[in-house]
Each structure stands twice: as C-alpha cells, then as structure tokens.
C-alpha cells in the first residue's frame, strides 16, 4: 500500500514538473520572438499593427526595431499589444525580461541587429556582415601594429 501512494505522488510531481517546464519554455522566449510570433499568427503586417495600436508615436520602423531587438516597447504599448493579441501583459513583460537575461544587449548581437535594421537584410546576412567586419578590423589592427613595430625598430 505504501508503494501505491509513492507512485501516485511521483505521478503528481511529474505533472507539476511538466507544468513548470512548459512555463519555463514559454518564459524563455524573448520579446522580439514573441512579437514576431503573435503578429504573424494573427496575420498582421507591421502597418496593420500600427493602425491597430492607434498611437501617433508608433511607426512601422518602431515595430521592426522591436522585432529585431534593437529597442523594446514601453509599458503603455505592451498593454495595447496585450489587448490586440488577447495575451496577458505579464507574458510580454516576462519575455522582455528574458531578452535582458539572454544577453541580447551584447555587442555582437547589437552589431548584427544594426546591420539587419540599417541595410534591411536578413539576420543571416547580418551575421555574415558582422564576421566580415571583425575580420577586416583584425587585419587592419594587425597591419597597424606591424607598421608601428617596424617604425620603432628603425628608430
């Protein structure tokens, strides 16, 4: 009889663990991913979302910046988005916190996002351009130090 109780309690903890894991999976999503997912799921273009937000301060470029992760919507916009998508605003706030936790403010990702935003290219192209930028910077730095060392040697 003791074994049956243990098995039932184990099954109960598994269910609780499954619920916690499913919550953690949804909470680990960054706000930029959540915004893109909800907009595409609802079949809205960025322009349509601007009209639905009905805020003179928000433009299509702002929405693109949010979806790329260059910027984040403020609380007023989050509440409007939660009304439009019928999603609790807590989910947006958790996703925003996840974006900060993931380190999306890191230098590499900022450079990539800057390329994506300014050149209007895909994220993959932004990664390639960032790698090229770093390689060129490394070569120029190497060249600079080699010439400085040879000039110092000649003195």
N, C-alpha and C positions, 0 to 999 in steps of 0.2 A: 504494500500500500504506500510505503514511503517513496518507492520508485515512481509510482504514477504521479504523485504530487510534484516530484522533481522534474519529471518530463513535462508536465503542464506548465510549471514555472519556467522551464527552459524555453518552451514554445512561446510563452508570453514575452520573455526577454528578447527572443528573436524578432518578434513583431515590433517591439519597441525599438530595437536596434535598426530594423529595416526602415521604420518611420524616421528615425534620426538620420540615417544615411541618405534617405531620399530628400529630406530637408536640407542636409548639408550639400548635396549635389546641386539643388536649385539655388542655394545661397552662395555657392562658389562662382556663380555666373556674374560677370562684370556688367556694369550698367550699359556699356556700349553694346554688348552682346544681347542683353535684354531688350534694348530699344530697337535694334535691327530685327530681332525675332518677332516682337509684337507688331511692328509696323508691317512687315511682310506677311505675317499671319493674318492680319486684318485687311490685307490687300490695299494698303495706302501708299501713295507716293509721298515724297517729302513735302511737296507743295500742298497736297491734300491735308497733310498733318498740320501744316502751318495754318490753313484755313480753319481746321477744327480747333486748334489751340486758341484762335481768336485773340491773339496777343500781338500788339503792334511792335513789340520789341524783338519777337522771334522771327527769324528768317529761315529760308531753306539752308543757307550756309551754316546757321547755328545748329540745325538738326544734323547736318553732315558732320560738323565738328563733334557733336555728342556721340554720334555713332562710330566715329573713328577713335574717339577717346582723347581728343585734344582739349576738350572742355566738358563740363558736366552741367546739366540743367539745375537751376536753383529750386528751392522748395515749392514756390508757387507753381512753377511749370510741372514739377513732379506730381503735385496734386491734380493739375489739369490732365496730365497724361494718365493718371490712375483712373480718372473719370471716363476718359475716352476709351481706354482699353479694358475697363472694368476689372482692374487688377489692384489689389491693396497697395497703397502708397508705401507701406512698410517694405514690400518686395523691391521697390525702386531704391529705397534708402539702403537696404541690405546689399543690393547689387552695387550701389555707389561705394559703400564701404569695402566690398570685395575688390573693387577696382583699385582702391588705395592699397589694400592688403597684398594684392598680387604684384604690386610694384609697377603699375602701369605708368608711373611717373618717371621711370628710369630713363637715362639719357638715350640709350639705343632706341627704345620704343618711341621716344619723343621725336627723334630724328626721322625715324621711319614714318611716323604719322605726319610729320611736317611734309615729307616728300609726297605722301599719298594725298594730302589735302591740297598743297600748292600746285602740284603737277597733274592732279586729277587722274591718278593711275591706281592700279590695284595694289593691295597690301604686299603681294609677292614682288611686284616691281619696286615698291618702296624698300623692301629688304635688299634686293639686288643693288639698288642705287646707294643704299647705306653702306653696303660692303665695298662697293667701288670707291665711295668717298673715303672710307677708312684706309683702303689700300693706297690710294693716291696721297692721302695725308701722311701715311707711314713712309712712303717713298720720298716725299718732299722733306720730311723731317730727317731721314737718313742722309739725303743729299746735303742738307744744310749742315749737319754735324760733320760730315766727311769734308766739306769745303772749309769749315771752320777749323777742323783739326789740321788740314794741310796748310792753311794760312798760318796757324800758330806754330807749326813745325818750321816754316820758312823764316820766322822771325828769329 
